[in-house]
Amino acid sequence: MRNPPLIAAYVVLNEIDYLEASLRTIYSTVDRIIIVENTNKCARAWANSQGLSTDGTTELIRDFPDPQGKIIYVPLGFVEGEWEARQAYLDRIETESILVVLDGDEVFYPGEIERAYEMMYELPVEILVGRHFMFWGDLRHYVRDETAQRRFLRVTSGLQTGASWSAELNWSQEPQICIPDDPPRLLHFGYVRQPRRLLQKVHYAYNYIRDLAPGPETYHIHSLEESEIPGEILLNHPCFTRQVPTEWEIVEFNEPLPEPFETHPFASLTEAEILDAAVVAQLWEEVENAW
């Protein structure tokens, strides 16, 4: 094991689409993997009575081959906010470590986690950012997004989250942040899904935003009545209409994908499979009934 160890941390719910492939890409690279499965109040419609997944994610985690005993599975269940799930994996870090934060639909490009680890090993920084590729429509196109993603953290035993994860962590002093000239590349596949799965993700995103304090970028969503949300999603959300906001740029991804994703069923997902409005409308009715 490295010193400090390299730990991957996931917070998941209903991530059957990509989690297995994501785990396969990192298993041999990291020293430990902590997976916290939970449901916060924005996603309660998609969970079982224990606050865990309903799509087979729980079974996937338990059955995933772990010959080196790297995986720590935490079935946390219902929580008030995302920060509780983040704290659950911080509580399981016993020594100073380099932590890479991942979602179940994300993966770092091959070799990038190792490169980031070496950079943090050599530099006196607490946070290292990566470049974010948000794939759109299929696994061959992404939204050009220059947002810095704080995904590598130098953490120590007993470190606490703030009031919310967006507040980062309660560092003893202002953390030093490194934005490399060539940042590690993070591939995010969350918006390449079948209609039912995509609608669940969008439904969660809308409720998550509405649960936050209103701000200039979220005022419109906060102003909606509950009865107006279905129409807002069906008519305006670019995941379904392909009406990409003018400030976005869709770019072709010309590099080979990590091996598990080259043959992934969604690598050739067709537009018709994403944009069937009648299916989306029917699914939304199911969403309302569940919620």
Contacts in CASP RR format, 6 or more apart in sequence:
PFRMAT RR
TARGET T0000
AUTHOR 0000-0000-0000
METHOD contacts of the structure
MODEL  1
MRNPPLIAAYVVLNEIDYLEASLRTIYSTVDRIIIVENTNKCARAWANSQ
GLSTDGTTELIRDFPDPQGKIIYVPLGFVEGEWEARQAYLDRIETESILV
VLDGDEVFYPGEIERAYEMMYELPVEILVGRHFMFWGDLRHYVRDETAQR
RFLRVTSGLQTGASWSAELNWSQEPQICIPDDPPRLLHFGYVRQPRRLLQ
KVHYAYNYIRDLAPGPETYHIHSLEESEIPGEILLNHPCFTRQVPTEWEI
VEFNEPLPEPFETHPFASLTEAEILDAAVVAQLWEEVENAW
1 31 0 8 1.000
2 31 0 8 1.000
2 117 0 8 1.000
4 95 0 8 1.000
4 96 0 8 1.000
4 97 0 8 1.000
4 98 0 8 1.000
4 121 0 8 1.000
4 154 0 8 1.000
5 31 0 8 1.000
5 32 0 8 1.000
5 95 0 8 1.000
5 97 0 8 1.000
5 98 0 8 1.000
6 29 0 8 1.000
6 30 0 8 1.000
6 31 0 8 1.000
6 32 0 8 1.000
6 97 0 8 1.000
6 98 0 8 1.000
6 100 0 8 1.000
6 113 0 8 1.000
6 117 0 8 1.000
7 30 0 8 1.000
7 31 0 8 1.000
7 32 0 8 1.000
7 33 0 8 1.000
7 34 0 8 1.000
7 93 0 8 1.000
7 97 0 8 1.000
7 98 0 8 1.000
7 99 0 8 1.000
7 100 0 8 1.000
8 26 0 8 1.000
8 30 0 8 1.000
8 32 0 8 1.000
8 33 0 8 1.000
8 34 0 8 1.000
8 99 0 8 1.000
8 100 0 8 1.000
8 102 0 8 1.000
8 113 0 8 1.000
9 33 0 8 1.000
9 34 0 8 1.000
9 35 0 8 1.000
9 36 0 8 1.000
9 86 0 8 1.000
9 89 0 8 1.000
9 99 0 8 1.000
9 100 0 8 1.000
9 101 0 8 1.000
9 102 0 8 1.000
10 19 0 8 1.000
10 22 0 8 1.000
10 33 0 8 1.000
10 34 0 8 1.000
10 35 0 8 1.000
10 36 0 8 1.000
10 102 0 8 1.000
10 103 0 8 1.000
10 104 0 8 1.000
11 36 0 8 1.000
11 37 0 8 1.000
11 38 0 8 1.000
11 82 0 8 1.000
11 85 0 8 1.000
11 86 0 8 1.000
11 89 0 8 1.000
11 103 0 8 1.000
12 19 0 8 1.000
12 35 0 8 1.000
12 36 0 8 1.000
12 37 0 8 1.000
12 53 0 8 1.000
12 57 0 8 1.000
12 61 0 8 1.000
12 103 0 8 1.000
12 104 0 8 1.000
13 37 0 8 1.000
13 38 0 8 1.000
13 39 0 8 1.000
13 43 0 8 1.000
13 46 0 8 1.000
13 47 0 8 1.000
13 52 0 8 1.000
13 53 0 8 1.000
13 57 0 8 1.000
14 46 0 8 1.000
14 47 0 8 1.000
14 53 0 8 1.000
14 54 0 8 1.000
14 55 0 8 1.000
14 57 0 8 1.000
14 197 0 8 1.000
14 200 0 8 1.000
15 53 0 8 1.000
15 57 0 8 1.000
15 103 0 8 1.000
15 104 0 8 1.000
15 105 0 8 1.000
16 53 0 8 1.000
16 55 0 8 1.000
16 56 0 8 1.000
16 57 0 8 1.000
16 60 0 8 1.000
17 105 0 8 1.000
17 189 0 8 1.000
17 190 0 8 1.000
17 193 0 8 1.000
17 197 0 8 1.000
17 266 0 8 1.000
18 104 0 8 1.000
18 105 0 8 1.000
18 106 0 8 1.000
18 107 0 8 1.000
18 189 0 8 1.000
18 190 0 8 1.000
18 264 0 8 1.000
19 57 0 8 1.000
19 60 0 8 1.000
19 61 0 8 1.000
19 104 0 8 1.000
19 105 0 8 1.000
20 60 0 8 1.000
20 64 0 8 1.000
20 260 0 8 1.000
21 107 0 8 1.000
21 258 0 8 1.000
21 260 0 8 1.000
21 261 0 8 1.000
21 264 0 8 1.000
22 102 0 8 1.000
22 104 0 8 1.000
22 105 0 8 1.000
22 106 0 8 1.000
22 107 0 8 1.000
23 33 0 8 1.000
23 64 0 8 1.000
24 260 0 8 1.000
25 107 0 8 1.000
25 108 0 8 1.000
25 110 0 8 1.000
25 258 0 8 1.000
25 259 0 8 1.000
25 260 0 8 1.000
26 33 0 8 1.000
26 100 0 8 1.000
26 102 0 8 1.000
26 107 0 8 1.000
26 108 0 8 1.000
26 113 0 8 1.000
27 33 0 8 1.000
27 70 0 8 1.000
29 111 0 8 1.000
29 113 0 8 1.000
29 114 0 8 1.000
30 70 0 8 1.000
30 100 0 8 1.000
30 113 0 8 1.000
31 70 0 8 1.000
32 70 0 8 1.000
32 71 0 8 1.000
32 72 0 8 1.000
33 70 0 8 1.000
33 71 0 8 1.000
33 72 0 8 1.000
34 71 0 8 1.000
34 72 0 8 1.000
34 74 0 8 1.000
34 89 0 8 1.000
34 92 0 8 1.000
34 93 0 8 1.000
35 61 0 8 1.000
35 71 0 8 1.000
35 72 0 8 1.000
35 73 0 8 1.000
35 74 0 8 1.000
36 74 0 8 1.000
36 76 0 8 1.000
36 85 0 8 1.000
36 86 0 8 1.000
36 88 0 8 1.000
36 89 0 8 1.000
37 52 0 8 1.000
37 53 0 8 1.000
37 57 0 8 1.000
37 58 0 8 1.000
37 61 0 8 1.000
37 73 0 8 1.000
37 74 0 8 1.000
37 75 0 8 1.000
37 76 0 8 1.000
37 77 0 8 1.000
38 51 0 8 1.000
38 52 0 8 1.000
38 76 0 8 1.000
38 77 0 8 1.000
38 78 0 8 1.000
38 79 0 8 1.000
38 84 0 8 1.000
38 85 0 8 1.000
38 88 0 8 1.000
39 46 0 8 1.000
39 47 0 8 1.000
39 51 0 8 1.000
39 52 0 8 1.000
39 77 0 8 1.000
39 78 0 8 1.000
39 79 0 8 1.000
40 78 0 8 1.000
40 79 0 8 1.000
40 80 0 8 1.000
40 81 0 8 1.000
40 82 0 8 1.000
40 84 0 8 1.000
40 85 0 8 1.000
41 80 0 8 1.000
41 81 0 8 1.000
41 211 0 8 1.000
42 204 0 8 1.000
42 207 0 8 1.000
42 208 0 8 1.000
42 211 0 8 1.000
43 204 0 8 1.000
43 207 0 8 1.000
44 51 0 8 1.000
44 78 0 8 1.000
45 203 0 8 1.000
45 287 0 8 1.000
45 290 0 8 1.000
45 291 0 8 1.000
46 53 0 8 1.000
46 54 0 8 1.000
46 200 0 8 1.000
46 204 0 8 1.000
46 290 0 8 1.000
47 53 0 8 1.000
47 54 0 8 1.000
47 77 0 8 1.000
47 78 0 8 1.000
48 54 0 8 1.000
50 75 0 8 1.000
50 77 0 8 1.000
51 77 0 8 1.000
51 78 0 8 1.000
52 58 0 8 1.000
52 75 0 8 1.000
52 77 0 8 1.000
58 75 0 8 1.000
61 71 0 8 1.000
61 73 0 8 1.000
62 73 0 8 1.000
64 71 0 8 1.000
72 92 0 8 1.000
74 88 0 8 1.000
74 89 0 8 1.000
74 92 0 8 1.000
76 84 0 8 1.000
76 85 0 8 1.000
76 88 0 8 1.000
79 85 0 8 1.000
81 164 0 8 1.000
82 164 0 8 1.000
82 165 0 8 1.000
83 161 0 8 1.000
83 162 0 8 1.000
83 163 0 8 1.000
83 164 0 8 1.000
83 165 0 8 1.000
86 161 0 8 1.000
86 165 0 8 1.000
87 160 0 8 1.000
87 161 0 8 1.000
90 155 0 8 1.000
90 158 0 8 1.000
90 159 0 8 1.000
90 160 0 8 1.000
90 161 0 8 1.000
90 169 0 8 1.000
91 158 0 8 1.000
93 99 0 8 1.000
93 155 0 8 1.000
93 156 0 8 1.000
93 157 0 8 1.000
93 158 0 8 1.000
93 159 0 8 1.000
94 157 0 8 1.000
95 156 0 8 1.000
95 157 0 8 1.000
96 154 0 8 1.000
96 155 0 8 1.000
96 156 0 8 1.000
96 157 0 8 1.000
97 154 0 8 1.000
97 155 0 8 1.000
97 156 0 8 1.000
98 117 0 8 1.000
98 120 0 8 1.000
98 121 0 8 1.000
98 152 0 8 1.000
98 153 0 8 1.000
98 154 0 8 1.000
98 155 0 8 1.000
99 152 0 8 1.000
99 153 0 8 1.000
99 154 0 8 1.000
99 155 0 8 1.000
100 108 0 8 1.000
100 113 0 8 1.000
100 116 0 8 1.000
100 151 0 8 1.000
100 152 0 8 1.000
101 150 0 8 1.000
101 151 0 8 1.000
101 152 0 8 1.000
101 153 0 8 1.000
102 108 0 8 1.000
102 151 0 8 1.000
103 188 0 8 1.000
103 190 0 8 1.000
105 188 0 8 1.000
105 189 0 8 1.000
105 190 0 8 1.000
106 186 0 8 1.000
106 187 0 8 1.000
106 188 0 8 1.000
106 189 0 8 1.000
106 190 0 8 1.000
107 186 0 8 1.000
107 187 0 8 1.000
107 189 0 8 1.000
107 258 0 8 1.000
107 261 0 8 1.000
108 116 0 8 1.000
108 184 0 8 1.000
108 185 0 8 1.000
108 186 0 8 1.000
108 187 0 8 1.000
109 184 0 8 1.000
109 185 0 8 1.000
109 186 0 8 1.000
109 187 0 8 1.000
109 255 0 8 1.000
109 258 0 8 1.000
110 258 0 8 1.000
112 184 0 8 1.000
112 185 0 8 1.000
112 186 0 8 1.000
113 184 0 8 1.000
115 184 0 8 1.000
116 128 0 8 1.000
116 130 0 8 1.000
116 152 0 8 1.000
116 184 0 8 1.000
117 152 0 8 1.000
119 128 0 8 1.000
119 178 0 8 1.000
119 180 0 8 1.000
120 128 0 8 1.000
120 152 0 8 1.000
120 154 0 8 1.000
120 178 0 8 1.000
123 178 0 8 1.000
124 176 0 8 1.000
125 154 0 8 1.000
125 175 0 8 1.000
125 176 0 8 1.000
125 177 0 8 1.000
125 178 0 8 1.000
126 153 0 8 1.000
126 154 0 8 1.000
126 171 0 8 1.000
126 175 0 8 1.000
126 176 0 8 1.000
126 177 0 8 1.000
127 150 0 8 1.000
127 152 0 8 1.000
127 153 0 8 1.000
127 154 0 8 1.000
127 175 0 8 1.000
127 176 0 8 1.000
127 177 0 8 1.000
127 178 0 8 1.000
128 151 0 8 1.000
128 152 0 8 1.000
128 177 0 8 1.000
128 178 0 8 1.000
128 180 0 8 1.000
128 183 0 8 1.000
128 184 0 8 1.000
129 148 0 8 1.000
129 149 0 8 1.000
129 150 0 8 1.000
129 151 0 8 1.000
129 152 0 8 1.000
129 177 0 8 1.000
129 178 0 8 1.000
129 179 0 8 1.000
129 180 0 8 1.000
129 183 0 8 1.000
130 148 0 8 1.000
130 149 0 8 1.000
130 151 0 8 1.000
130 152 0 8 1.000
130 180 0 8 1.000
130 183 0 8 1.000
130 184 0 8 1.000
130 185 0 8 1.000
130 186 0 8 1.000
131 146 0 8 1.000
131 149 0 8 1.000
131 183 0 8 1.000
131 184 0 8 1.000
131 185 0 8 1.000
131 186 0 8 1.000
132 145 0 8 1.000
132 147 0 8 1.000
132 149 0 8 1.000
132 186 0 8 1.000
132 188 0 8 1.000
133 142 0 8 1.000
133 145 0 8 1.000
133 185 0 8 1.000
133 186 0 8 1.000
133 187 0 8 1.000
133 188 0 8 1.000
133 253 0 8 1.000
134 142 0 8 1.000
134 143 0 8 1.000
134 145 0 8 1.000
134 188 0 8 1.000
134 190 0 8 1.000
134 191 0 8 1.000
135 141 0 8 1.000
135 142 0 8 1.000
135 143 0 8 1.000
135 187 0 8 1.000
135 188 0 8 1.000
135 189 0 8 1.000
135 190 0 8 1.000
135 191 0 8 1.000
135 192 0 8 1.000
135 253 0 8 1.000
136 142 0 8 1.000
136 143 0 8 1.000
136 191 0 8 1.000
136 192 0 8 1.000
136 244 0 8 1.000
136 250 0 8 1.000
137 191 0 8 1.000
137 192 0 8 1.000
137 269 0 8 1.000
137 271 0 8 1.000
137 274 0 8 1.000
138 192 0 8 1.000
138 266 0 8 1.000
138 267 0 8 1.000
138 268 0 8 1.000
138 269 0 8 1.000
139 189 0 8 1.000
139 192 0 8 1.000
139 253 0 8 1.000
139 257 0 8 1.000
139 261 0 8 1.000
139 264 0 8 1.000
139 266 0 8 1.000
139 267 0 8 1.000
139 269 0 8 1.000
140 252 0 8 1.000
140 253 0 8 1.000
140 267 0 8 1.000
141 250 0 8 1.000
141 251 0 8 1.000
141 252 0 8 1.000
141 253 0 8 1.000
142 250 0 8 1.000
142 251 0 8 1.000
142 253 0 8 1.000
143 244 0 8 1.000
143 248 0 8 1.000
143 249 0 8 1.000
143 250 0 8 1.000
143 251 0 8 1.000
144 248 0 8 1.000
144 249 0 8 1.000
144 250 0 8 1.000
144 251 0 8 1.000
148 179 0 8 1.000
148 183 0 8 1.000
149 186 0 8 1.000
150 168 0 8 1.000
150 177 0 8 1.000
151 184 0 8 1.000
151 186 0 8 1.000
152 184 0 8 1.000
153 169 0 8 1.000
155 169 0 8 1.000
159 169 0 8 1.000
159 170 0 8 1.000
159 171 0 8 1.000
160 169 0 8 1.000
160 170 0 8 1.000
161 167 0 8 1.000
161 169 0 8 1.000
161 170 0 8 1.000
162 168 0 8 1.000
162 169 0 8 1.000
162 170 0 8 1.000
168 175 0 8 1.000
169 175 0 8 1.000
187 257 0 8 1.000
187 258 0 8 1.000
187 261 0 8 1.000
189 261 0 8 1.000
189 266 0 8 1.000
190 201 0 8 1.000
191 198 0 8 1.000
191 201 0 8 1.000
191 239 0 8 1.000
192 266 0 8 1.000
192 269 0 8 1.000
193 201 0 8 1.000
193 266 0 8 1.000
194 269 0 8 1.000
194 273 0 8 1.000
194 274 0 8 1.000
195 273 0 8 1.000
195 274 0 8 1.000
195 276 0 8 1.000
195 279 0 8 1.000
195 280 0 8 1.000
195 283 0 8 1.000
196 283 0 8 1.000
198 239 0 8 1.000
198 240 0 8 1.000
198 274 0 8 1.000
199 233 0 8 1.000
199 280 0 8 1.000
199 283 0 8 1.000
199 284 0 8 1.000
199 287 0 8 1.000
200 287 0 8 1.000
202 233 0 8 1.000
202 237 0 8 1.000
202 239 0 8 1.000
203 233 0 8 1.000
203 287 0 8 1.000
203 291 0 8 1.000
206 221 0 8 1.000
206 229 0 8 1.000
206 232 0 8 1.000
206 233 0 8 1.000
209 218 0 8 1.000
209 221 0 8 1.000
209 222 0 8 1.000
210 221 0 8 1.000
210 222 0 8 1.000
212 218 0 8 1.000
214 222 0 8 1.000
215 222 0 8 1.000
221 232 0 8 1.000
224 232 0 8 1.000
230 284 0 8 1.000
230 287 0 8 1.000
230 288 0 8 1.000
233 240 0 8 1.000
233 284 0 8 1.000
234 240 0 8 1.000
234 277 0 8 1.000
234 280 0 8 1.000
234 281 0 8 1.000
234 284 0 8 1.000
235 241 0 8 1.000
236 243 0 8 1.000
238 244 0 8 1.000
238 245 0 8 1.000
238 248 0 8 1.000
239 274 0 8 1.000
240 274 0 8 1.000
240 275 0 8 1.000
240 277 0 8 1.000
240 280 0 8 1.000
241 275 0 8 1.000
242 271 0 8 1.000
242 275 0 8 1.000
244 250 0 8 1.000
256 262 0 8 1.000
257 264 0 8 1.000
257 267 0 8 1.000
261 267 0 8 1.000
END
